[in-house]
Amino acid sequence: MKFGKYASLFCLGGGAYVGLELLYRGRSHISMFGAGGLCFLLLGALRRRNLPVPAKIGAGAGTITAVELATGLLVNRDFAVWDYRAQPGNFLGQICPMFAALWLPLSAAGMALYGWAETRLDRLGKCLRRA
């Protein structure tokens, strides 16, 4: 069940990330599904760490920013997916302080969603093992 659980969590995170982009920009890119799924799994790992909540949220925002940078350097070389070059303090047009700050509340929400979804999937796994 572990693979199925983490695959489900990956898909939930990827779908949520794409959904947020569709709401905000009206469009997304397939690479955002992968980036969102990876971010969600990493937020789940941070959630389990024995750290103060503000540190978890800050680390989550940093993690999302790092994944965004890596994804941008791989798939956004022509700035067709997103373009932060006009944003103050941008780095290579791939990340910027404004969006890095936006990832703070998104990290908190993502960790809460991860906890909720993980609990539901664990309960489902127990039910399936008993059946």
Secondary structure, 3 states (H helix, E strand, C coil): CHHHHHHHHHHHHHHHHHHHHHHHHCCCCHHHHHHHHHHHHHHHHHHCCCCCHHHHHHHHHHHHHHHHHHHHHHHCCCCCCCCCCCCCCCECCCECHHHHHHHHHHHHHHHHHHHHHHHHHHHHHHHHHHC
